[in-house]
């Protein structure tokens, strides 16, 4: 079963236990720093903490499974100690890392940027363990993905991918209610394709699985504006509203307070909008 209530949009806070993630504000490389960030995120409205030990940005250094596990285990332990009631997701595509985290920490969420394409065994790990599984759309690997952007219609292809993938996950023994899908903004997609996908996001939401959107401070925001990632909060908030409007259930974010405020305003808007529809 899902570890978080998705009857209303949820905010997932990013904590990267890495030295090279694209946005320096998400990096936390000591247990004390991770714990502080986890407590602050929960107070600001996060209901999920996403811990990653392997940067997926283009050009990032490769990290072996042992080092990734060491980083992630330290992160999850710090989060569990600081915020024991919050759901924790582990951002990994490796079955070994996911399995050992489940063995050590129990119920977690697996957040897999490859949807099982890089390590198919991770699907079996999630199915056997009965944990929630986030499947993200990506082509290739983090080092090759930006050369693999030849789509006819990017929204069509992402929706078709998830129709096949979710059927595969269910056939592997995963409960439907444990499946969350992520269209993979910025992964094997040009800036224009990211916005085409954003415009058609309601089509993926209509497929019946909760949708996670990760647009926070990404280059699809700051490059068209001639900014840097550190200057991209305003654009992130604008896109978060659009994601909510299209039906997204989880926002994966660097800035929890601002995202939580956006969710609260969105819910107020929707309540008033519902009243107008019934008049």
Protein Blocks (a to p, Z undefined) as FASTA:
>chain_A
ZZbdckbccdddddddbfkbfblklgccbfklmmmmmmmmmmnopabdcddfbdfbehia
cddfklmmmmmmmmmmmmmmmmmmbccddddfbfklmmmmmmmnopaddddfkgommmmm
lmmmmmmnopacdddddehjfklmmmmmccfblmlmmmmmmmmmmmmmmmnopafklpcc
dehgoiapafklmmmmmmmmmmmmmnopacdddfehpaklmmmnopafklmmmmmmmmmm
mmmmnopabdcdfblmlmmmmmmmmmmmmmmmmmmmmZZ
